[in-house]
């Protein structure tokens, strides 16, 4: 286990390469220096790297690693950067993986600079550098996710919680709930907005016979319906199921957001993966985002890029909450009593909450078989 970034100078070189904020770079270099001088810190560091990162454990959880009391004692409010430094030990391996696939250094910088964006965002919120979303950054450092234009793409296996079907004759798409989804009577997922389970809900069923796909249909706005439909296999083809490859997409904070750019980014992503990852055959895109808060269609005009983007995806029941949207429209350190209605969207969000209405994010799916991104429309019923 060779830990190259325990060299102060290499720490600085790699941090500057991926555009880490200069202030954070100096702290990370100082961390390398302290680890070299303190055997106890060194032991904590190497054990963490071995058991949490090199083992692959960090790719399985969203949770931040537990803070060692001694690390907190030495580094105080900047203790999370000790663990970030350990994660950055993957950078030489990241470079190697990029080189093996013939990927450019420019792409590496564009993709990994996102880590520095989050470190700077923490500084803007807290007044000190930190990594507050440690469970996110393995995607960059393990060379699994790439920023292509303004969007981050990662090929992944679909969970199979819902199933997608396409009718070639009617050029129509329909999603059915998978087996055992626990829904409210109105079709939302139980647990939405962290509320207790309602007593009037239902649990979905799904089965296949020789002639039919049978299950609870989902509306494009993500409502599961308390009825069963039978899709004839002669008319409908299952086009998305558990284990199918899709692009999980994320839109960085510093990315331009308009439909033309997103269309171009998606085209670029498909060409990129064809050229460098020909073994990947994606069926479309999936995303879990505050942009898929269905209530936004009531708050924003139809001409809004957010609304246009959301309408390209088929939403499905998700136990979301206001947290995702709140973090982006305000920030996660702003309490409701301190939130200022200083733009149109903020006014709408605050009005909704004051009226006791629910606001929650969802998952959404775009399938290539349904048409070119930006041109797809779904039936409203």
N, C-alpha and C positions, 0 to 999 in steps of 0.2 A: 504494500500500500504506500505509494509515493505521493506525498502531499507537497506539491511544488509551490503552492501559494503560501506556505509558511515562510517563504522569502518575502521580506518587506517590499523589495523592488518588483518582484513578479506580481505581487498583489496590486501594486500601483499600476503596473503595465496592463494587466488584464482589466482592472476597473476602468481605466481610461479608455481602453479599447471598446468596452461596451457602454461607454458614456455614463458611467456612474457619476453622480454629483461630486464635485471636488471635495466638499466637506466630508461626505460619507467615505470617499476614497481614503482620505487621511486617517479617519477613524479605523477603517478596515486594515490599513497598513500598521497602525499602532496595535491593533489586536494581534496581528501576526507577530509583531515584536514581543508583546507580552507573553504570548503562548510559548515562544522560544525560551523565555527566561523563567517561566513558572511551570515546574513539572506537574503540579496538580491541574493547572489549566490545560496543559498538553494532554494529560490522560483523559480528562473530560472530553476534550475536543476529538481525539482520535477514536474514543469509544463511541461518541455520537456519530461521527462520520461512518464508522464501520457498521454500526447496528441500525442506523436510521436512514442513511443515504446510500452507501455502497450496497447494502442489502436489498435496496429497492423498496423498503417499507414506506418511504416518503411518497411514493407514487400511488399509495393505496388509501390515503387519508387527507381530509381537508384541515385537520386540526394542526395548530402550531405545536412545535415540540415543547415539552415541559422545560421550564427554566431551572437550571441548577442553581441552588442558593449561592454557591461560591462565585459563579459567573455573574449573578446579579450584584453580589457584593463588590466585585472588581469593576464591572462596567456600568452599573447603575441603570439609568433609563435607556442606555444604548446597548443593553445586554442582547437584544435580538440580533444585533449585527454580528455578534460572535457566531451565532448559528447560520447567519447568512454567509459569513466567511467560509464556514465549512461547506455550505452548498456550492459556493463558487469554486471549490476544489474540482468540480466537474468540468470546468472550462477547458482544460487541455483535452479532455475526452470529447467535449462538444466540438471543438475544432477538428479533431480526428474524424468524427462522424460526418461533419460537413464535407471534409476533404474526400472521404470515401464515396460520397454521393455526387461529387463534383459541384458542390454548392459554394457560392461566392462568399468572400469575407464581408462584402456589403450586406448580404442577406443576414449573416450572423449578427452583425452590428444592429441592423434594423430590428431583428427579432429580439435580441437580448437586451437592448436598451430599455425595453419595457420594465425590466427589474429596477433600473434606476428611476424610471418615472414613478413607480410605486414608492420607492424610498423617499423621493422628493415630495410626493404627495403626503406621506406621513409627516415629513418635516413641516409642510405648510399647515397641517392640522394640529400637530402636537408641539411644534417648536423644537423638535430634535429628530435626528435621523433614526429610522426604524424600518423593519420589514414586518408589516402587519398581516400579510397574506402569504405566509411561508408555504402553505399547502398548494399554492398556485404555481410556483416558479420551477418545479421539476420539469414541467412541460417544455420550458425554454432550454434548460440545461441538459436534458436528456435527448435533445434534438428530436422531439416529437411534434412540436408545434412551430409553425413558421408564419412570420408576418409577411404577407404578400399584398403590396399596396397598403390600404388602410385597415385590413382585417387579418386576424390571426386564425389560421386553419390547422386543425389537428385531425388526422384520420383516426377513427375510433369505431368500435363495434356498438351497434345500436342495442339498447337495453331490452327492447321487446315488450315494454309495458303497454304499448298499443301496437296495432297492426294496420298496415296500409294496403289499400286495394285500388285497382285501376280498371276502368271499363273502357276498352279501346273504341268500341262503337259509339259510345256516348261522350268520349273524351272527358270522363269525369273521375274524380278521386274521392274516396271515402275511407275514413279511419274507423276502426272498431276498437273498443276497449279490450285489453287483455283480460285473462281470468283473474277475478278476485280484487278488482279495484273497488275501494270503499268510497262511495260517493254520497253527497247530500241529495235530497229530493230534487233540487234545482240543477243537478248535474255537475256541481263543483266538487272537488276533492274534499273529503273530510279532513279537518285540520287546517283549512285555509285561515289565514290571519291568526294562527295559533289558538283557534277557538276549540271548545270542547265538541266532541262528536254529537251531531244531531240525532234525534230519535226517529226521524222520518226518512232516513236515507235508504240506499239499496247497494247491493254488492253485484258487480258485473259478472257475467258468465261468457265463456267463449268455448266453442267446439267446432270441429270440422267433421263433415260426413263425406261420403263418396261424391255427393253432388253439390254440397253447400258449405259456405263459410257462415257461421251463425254467431252473432254477438250483439253487443250494445253499441249503436252508432254514436259518433262524436260529431258535433257541429264544428264548423271551421273556427268558431270563437272559443272552442275548448270545453263545451258542455257535453257531458255524457248523458245519454237519454235512457230513461227507465222503460225500455222496450227492446225487444230482440228483432233483428232483421236477418233475413236469409239471402245471402248473395250466391247466385248460381255460379258455379265454377266454370260453366261454359261461357259466361259473360264477364266474369270478374277474375282478374289475376292478382294474386298476393304479390305486392311489389316491395314491401318492407316488413321484416320480421326480426326477431332476436338474432344477433350475431352478424347482421348485414353491415357492411362498411358504409359509413357516412362521414362527412366533415363536420366536426364540432367547431363552431365558429364563435369568435369573441371580437368585440369592437373596442379597441383601446380608447382610453380617455382622450388622447391627443390626436385622434383620427378624424379626418373630414367625414361628414355623414350626409350623403345625398345618394339618390338611387342610381344615378349614372356612374358614380365612383364604385358603388357596391357591385353593380353589374360587371364593370371592368375588372374588379378584384376577383370576383368569382370565376370569370373566364380565365384570368391569369392563374388562379389556383389549380384549375383543371389541367391547363397546359403544363404547369410546373410539375404536378404529380405524374402526368403522363411521361414527361421527360426524365424525371429523377427517381420516381417510385412507380414504375410500370406495373408492379404487382398489386397496387392499390386500385380497386375498382369501386368507386364511391357511387352511391345511389342518390346523393343529394346533401342537404345541410340540415343540421339540428342546432338548436340554440336555446339556452335558458337565460333570459335577460329581462331586465326591467322594461325594455322596449316592448315586451310582449304582455304588459299589463293591459288587459282588454279595456279597462275603464278609460284608457287614453283616447279611445275613439270617440268618447263623449266629451273629452276635455279639449281636443285639438281638432282643427279643421281637416277635411278630407285631403287637402293639398299638402298637409304636413308630411315631411319625409319619414317621420316616425310612423305615422299611420300607413303610408304607402309600403314601408318596409314590413310592418306587422302583417299587412294583408297578403303578402307573398308567402306566408307561412301558415300551415294548418296547426292551430293550437290544440293542446290536449290537457285534460285535468291535471293540475299540479297543486300541491299544498303550499302555495306561495304566501307571501305576506307583504306588507308595505315596505319592509326593510330595504329590499333591492332598489326600489324606485326612490325611496327617501335618501339613500346614500348618494345617489347621483343627482337628484334634483336639489337637495340641500347637502348635508353630509352626515355621517353616522355619529358625529359628536354634537349635532344640533338637536336640542329637545323641542318638542312640539310647542311649548310655551314661548320659546325664543325664536321660532321660525318666522321669517319676514316674507309677506306676500309681495315681493318686489319685482315679479314678472308674471306673465299670464299663466304659465304652467304652475308655478308655485301657488298662485291664488286659487286655481282650480283644485289642486291637491288639498290645500288647507280647508277649502269649502267642503270638499267631499268628507274629510275626516270630521269636521265640525258637525256635519249632518249625520254622523254615525254610519256612513257607508263604508263598505269594504273596498280595499285596493290591494291587489295581489298580482305578482308576476306569474308567468307560465312558461312551459316548454313549447317549442314550435318546431315543425318539420317542413322543409321544402324538398320535393322530389323532382328530379330532372325529367322523369317520364311525364310530368304534368305540363311541361312547357318550359320556355326560356325564362330565367329569373327576370322579374320586372313586368312580365306579361300575363302572369297566371291569375285567374279569378276562380273562386270556389262558389258553389251554390250556398245560398244563405240558410237553407233548411236541410 
